[in-house]
Amino acid sequence: MDKIVVNDIKVDCIIGVYSHERNNKQPLIINLELYYDFTMASASDNLEHSIDYNAITNKVYSYVAESKFQLLEALAKNILKILIFDYRCVKATVNIHKPQALKNGKVSIHMSRTRDEI
């Protein structure tokens, strides 16, 4: 299966379970893997036969910036729903980094789903 990779979408949002996280936006860094069959796109050279990664990046950025999830897992699953149902991805992977979550380390989650798994 073919894929497009979008890296380093930087967005601030309300995310977390602790009171200080509910009051102040925190930075997240989001990476996406978008799986799709690019056979028609490579033959036609037409965006209608592919996935518009610019539109996807803008949608994910706006969605996350307005969101107020407690868990990264819930945010990731909702991003996956957008990618699969709104943009025809056969499968998608979301990796979210939360750089300020830990004082002495880094945390990120990695979630992949197909249409049947959502």
ZIVENTA-V679922 format. One record per pair of residues at least 12 apart in sequence whose C-alpha atoms are under 10 Angstrom apart, sorted by sequence separation. I is the first residue (numbers start at 1). J is the second residue. D is the distance in Angstrom with one decimal. If there is no record, write none. Layout:
BEGIN
i-><I | I>
j-><J | J>
d-><D | D>
END
This chain:
BEGIN
i-><12 | 13 | 14 | 15 | 37 | 38 | 63 | 64 | 80 | 96 | 97 | 12 | 13 | 14 | 15 | 37 | 38 | 79 | 80 | 95 | 96 | 97 | 11 | 12 | 13 | 14 | 36 | 37 | 64 | 79 | 80 | 95 | 96 | 11 | 12 | 13 | 36 | 63 | 64 | 79 | 94 | 95 | 96 | 11 | 12 | 35 | 63 | 77 | 94 | 95 | 10 | 11 | 12 | 34 | 76 | 77 | 93 | 94 | 95 | 10 | 11 | 60 | 61 | 76 | 93 | 94 | 9 | 10 | 11 | 34 | 60 | 63 | 75 | 76 | 92 | 93 | 94 | 8 | 9 | 10 | 59 | 60 | 76 | 92 | 93 | 8 | 9 | 10 | 32 | 73 | 75 | 91 | 92 | 93 | 7 | 8 | 9 | 34 | 60 | 91 | 92 | 7 | 8 | 9 | 59 | 60 | 72 | 73 | 90 | 91 | 92 | 6 | 7 | 8 | 32 | 59 | 72 | 90 | 91 | 6 | 7 | 32 | 72 | 89 | 90 | 91 | 5 | 6 | 7 | 31 | 56 | 72 | 89 | 90 | 91 | 5 | 6 | 30 | 56 | 88 | 91 | 4 | 5 | 6 | 32 | 3 | 4 | 5 | 84 | 3 | 4 | 5 | 30 | 56 | 84 | 85 | 2 | 3 | 4 | 30 | 56 | 80 | 84 | 2 | 3 | 4 | 51 | 55 | 80 | 81 | 83 | 84 | 1 | 2 | 3 | 76 | 80 | 81 | 85 | 1 | 2 | 3 | 4 | 30 | 53 | 76 | 77 | 80 | 81 | 84 | 1 | 2 | 3 | 52 | 73 | 76 | 77 | 80 | 1 | 2 | 28 | 51 | 72 | 73 | 76 | 77 | 1 | 2 | 28 | 50 | 51 | 72 | 73 | 81 | 27 | 50 | 51 | 72 | 73 | 80 | 26 | 50 | 25 | 78 | 77 | 25 | 28 | 4 | 22 | 30 | 34 | 4 | 6 | 21 | 22 | 32 | 3 | 4 | 5 | 6 | 9 | 13 | 22 | 32 | 35 | 4 | 9 | 11 | 12 | 13 | 15 | 21 | 34 | 35 | 6 | 7 | 11 | 13 | 14 | 15 | 33 | 34 | 6 | 9 | 10 | 11 | 13 | 14 | 32 | 36 | 9 | 11 | 12 | 13 | 14 | 15 | 16 | 17 | 18 | 36 | 37 | 11 | 12 | 13 | 14 | 15 | 16 | 17 | 34 | 35 | 36 | 37 | 10 | 11 | 12 | 13 | 14 | 15 | 16 | 17 | 34 | 35 | 36 | 10 | 11 | 12 | 13 | 14 | 15 | 16 | 34 | 35 | 36 | 13 | 14 | 15 | 16 | 33 | 34 | 35 | 36 | 15 | 34 | 35 | 33 | 34 | 35 | 33 | 34 | 15 | 32 | 33 | 34 | 32 | 33 | 31 | 32 | 33 | 31 | 32 | 30 | 31 | 32 | 30 | 31 | 29 | 30 | 31 | 29 | 30 | 28 | 29 | 30 | 28 | 29 | 27 | 28 | 29 | 27 | 28 | 26 | 27 | 28 | 26 | 27 | 28 | 26 | 27 | 26 | 30 | 32 | 29 | 30 | 31 | 32 | 33 | 35 | 21 | 28 | 30 | 32 | 16 | 15 | 16 | 3 | 10 | 15 | 3 | 5 | 8 | 9 | 10 | 2 | 3 | 4 | 5 | 6 | 7 | 8 | 1 | 3 | 8 | 1>
j-><24 | 25 | 26 | 27 | 49 | 50 | 75 | 76 | 92 | 108 | 109 | 25 | 26 | 27 | 28 | 50 | 51 | 92 | 93 | 108 | 109 | 110 | 25 | 26 | 27 | 28 | 50 | 51 | 78 | 93 | 94 | 109 | 110 | 26 | 27 | 28 | 51 | 78 | 79 | 94 | 109 | 110 | 111 | 27 | 28 | 51 | 79 | 93 | 110 | 111 | 27 | 28 | 29 | 51 | 93 | 94 | 110 | 111 | 112 | 28 | 29 | 78 | 79 | 94 | 111 | 112 | 28 | 29 | 30 | 53 | 79 | 82 | 94 | 95 | 111 | 112 | 113 | 28 | 29 | 30 | 79 | 80 | 96 | 112 | 113 | 29 | 30 | 31 | 53 | 94 | 96 | 112 | 113 | 114 | 29 | 30 | 31 | 56 | 82 | 113 | 114 | 30 | 31 | 32 | 82 | 83 | 95 | 96 | 113 | 114 | 115 | 30 | 31 | 32 | 56 | 83 | 96 | 114 | 115 | 31 | 32 | 57 | 97 | 114 | 115 | 116 | 31 | 32 | 33 | 57 | 82 | 98 | 115 | 116 | 117 | 32 | 33 | 57 | 83 | 115 | 118 | 32 | 33 | 34 | 60 | 32 | 33 | 34 | 113 | 33 | 34 | 35 | 60 | 86 | 114 | 115 | 33 | 34 | 35 | 61 | 87 | 111 | 115 | 34 | 35 | 36 | 83 | 87 | 112 | 113 | 115 | 116 | 34 | 35 | 36 | 109 | 113 | 114 | 118 | 35 | 36 | 37 | 38 | 64 | 87 | 110 | 111 | 114 | 115 | 118 | 36 | 37 | 38 | 87 | 108 | 111 | 112 | 115 | 37 | 38 | 64 | 87 | 108 | 109 | 112 | 113 | 38 | 39 | 65 | 87 | 88 | 109 | 110 | 118 | 65 | 88 | 89 | 110 | 111 | 118 | 65 | 89 | 65 | 118 | 118 | 68 | 72 | 50 | 68 | 76 | 80 | 51 | 53 | 68 | 69 | 79 | 51 | 52 | 53 | 54 | 57 | 61 | 70 | 80 | 83 | 53 | 58 | 60 | 61 | 62 | 64 | 70 | 83 | 84 | 56 | 57 | 61 | 63 | 64 | 65 | 83 | 84 | 57 | 60 | 61 | 62 | 64 | 65 | 83 | 87 | 61 | 63 | 64 | 65 | 66 | 67 | 68 | 69 | 70 | 88 | 89 | 64 | 65 | 66 | 67 | 68 | 69 | 70 | 87 | 88 | 89 | 90 | 64 | 65 | 66 | 67 | 68 | 69 | 70 | 71 | 88 | 89 | 90 | 65 | 66 | 67 | 68 | 69 | 70 | 71 | 89 | 90 | 91 | 69 | 70 | 71 | 72 | 89 | 90 | 91 | 92 | 72 | 91 | 92 | 91 | 92 | 93 | 92 | 93 | 75 | 92 | 93 | 94 | 93 | 94 | 93 | 94 | 95 | 94 | 95 | 94 | 95 | 96 | 95 | 96 | 95 | 96 | 97 | 96 | 97 | 96 | 97 | 98 | 97 | 98 | 97 | 98 | 99 | 98 | 99 | 98 | 99 | 100 | 99 | 100 | 101 | 100 | 101 | 101 | 108 | 110 | 108 | 109 | 110 | 111 | 112 | 114 | 101 | 108 | 110 | 112 | 98 | 98 | 101 | 89 | 96 | 101 | 90 | 92 | 95 | 96 | 97 | 90 | 91 | 92 | 93 | 94 | 95 | 96 | 90 | 92 | 97 | 91>
d-><9.3 | 4.6 | 6.3 | 9.1 | 9.2 | 6.2 | 9.7 | 9.7 | 6.3 | 5.3 | 6.7 | 5.5 | 5.5 | 8.8 | 9.0 | 8.1 | 8.7 | 9.3 | 7.2 | 6.8 | 5.4 | 9.0 | 9.3 | 5.1 | 6.6 | 9.8 | 7.8 | 9.7 | 9.6 | 9.4 | 6.9 | 5.6 | 6.7 | 8.2 | 4.3 | 7.5 | 7.7 | 9.4 | 8.3 | 7.5 | 8.0 | 4.4 | 8.8 | 5.7 | 6.0 | 9.2 | 8.2 | 9.6 | 5.8 | 6.5 | 6.9 | 5.5 | 8.8 | 8.2 | 8.8 | 8.3 | 7.1 | 5.4 | 8.8 | 5.8 | 6.6 | 9.9 | 10.0 | 6.2 | 5.6 | 6.4 | 8.0 | 4.7 | 8.0 | 8.7 | 6.8 | 9.4 | 9.7 | 7.7 | 8.4 | 4.1 | 9.0 | 9.0 | 5.4 | 6.5 | 9.4 | 9.8 | 7.3 | 5.7 | 6.6 | 5.5 | 4.9 | 9.3 | 9.8 | 9.9 | 9.0 | 7.3 | 5.8 | 9.0 | 8.3 | 5.6 | 6.5 | 9.7 | 8.1 | 5.8 | 6.6 | 6.7 | 5.7 | 8.8 | 8.6 | 8.7 | 9.7 | 9.0 | 8.9 | 4.2 | 8.8 | 8.4 | 4.4 | 8.8 | 9.6 | 9.4 | 7.3 | 6.0 | 6.5 | 5.7 | 6.4 | 8.9 | 8.9 | 8.3 | 6.3 | 9.3 | 7.4 | 5.1 | 8.6 | 9.8 | 8.7 | 8.5 | 8.1 | 9.3 | 9.4 | 5.7 | 6.5 | 9.8 | 7.4 | 9.1 | 9.9 | 8.0 | 4.6 | 8.2 | 9.7 | 9.8 | 5.8 | 6.3 | 8.6 | 6.4 | 5.1 | 8.9 | 9.0 | 9.1 | 7.5 | 7.7 | 9.9 | 5.2 | 6.6 | 9.0 | 7.5 | 8.4 | 6.2 | 8.3 | 4.3 | 8.2 | 9.8 | 9.2 | 7.8 | 8.9 | 9.7 | 10.0 | 9.9 | 5.6 | 5.9 | 8.2 | 7.0 | 9.5 | 9.5 | 6.4 | 5.5 | 7.9 | 9.8 | 9.7 | 9.3 | 8.1 | 7.5 | 8.8 | 8.4 | 8.6 | 6.4 | 5.6 | 8.2 | 8.0 | 9.9 | 6.7 | 8.7 | 9.2 | 6.1 | 6.3 | 9.0 | 6.8 | 8.3 | 7.2 | 9.0 | 8.4 | 8.5 | 8.8 | 9.6 | 9.5 | 7.6 | 7.0 | 8.6 | 6.9 | 9.7 | 9.2 | 7.7 | 9.5 | 7.8 | 7.9 | 9.9 | 9.6 | 8.9 | 9.4 | 7.9 | 9.3 | 9.8 | 9.9 | 7.9 | 9.4 | 9.7 | 8.3 | 7.5 | 9.9 | 9.0 | 9.5 | 9.6 | 9.8 | 8.8 | 9.3 | 7.4 | 9.8 | 8.1 | 9.3 | 9.7 | 7.8 | 9.3 | 9.4 | 9.1 | 10.0 | 9.5 | 8.7 | 7.6 | 9.3 | 9.3 | 9.6 | 6.3 | 9.6 | 8.8 | 10.0 | 9.7 | 8.7 | 7.7 | 8.5 | 7.8 | 8.6 | 6.4 | 7.9 | 9.3 | 9.9 | 7.1 | 9.9 | 7.8 | 4.9 | 8.1 | 8.0 | 8.3 | 8.4 | 8.5 | 7.7 | 8.8 | 7.1 | 5.9 | 6.8 | 6.7 | 5.7 | 6.7 | 5.0 | 9.3 | 9.0 | 5.4 | 8.1 | 9.9 | 6.2 | 9.1 | 6.6 | 4.9 | 5.2 | 4.2 | 7.1 | 9.3 | 5.5 | 5.4 | 9.7 | 10.0 | 9.8 | 6.9 | 6.8 | 5.2 | 5.9 | 6.0 | 5.6 | 7.2 | 8.8 | 8.1 | 6.8 | 7.7 | 9.5 | 7.8 | 5.0 | 9.0 | 7.3 | 6.5 | 5.8 | 8.3 | 4.8 | 8.4 | 5.5 | 6.8 | 8.7 | 7.2 | 4.9 | 9.0 | 5.7 | 6.6 | 8.1 | 4.9 | 8.6 | 5.9 | 6.5 | 7.0 | 5.1 | 8.9 | 5.7 | 6.5 | 8.2 | 4.6 | 8.5 | 5.8 | 6.4 | 6.6 | 5.0 | 9.0 | 5.6 | 6.7 | 8.6 | 5.0 | 7.9 | 6.6 | 6.8 | 7.9 | 7.0 | 8.7 | 8.6 | 7.5 | 9.9 | 7.3 | 9.7 | 8.9 | 9.4 | 9.8 | 9.1 | 9.8 | 9.3 | 9.9 | 8.8 | 9.2 | 9.3 | 9.4 | 10.0 | 9.7 | 9.8 | 9.1 | 8.6 | 9.2 | 10.0 | 9.8 | 9.7 | 9.9 | 9.8 | 9.4 | 9.6 | 9.9 | 9.1 | 9.7 | 9.3 | 9.8 | 9.2 | 9.4 | 9.0 | 8.9 | 9.4 | 9.3>
END
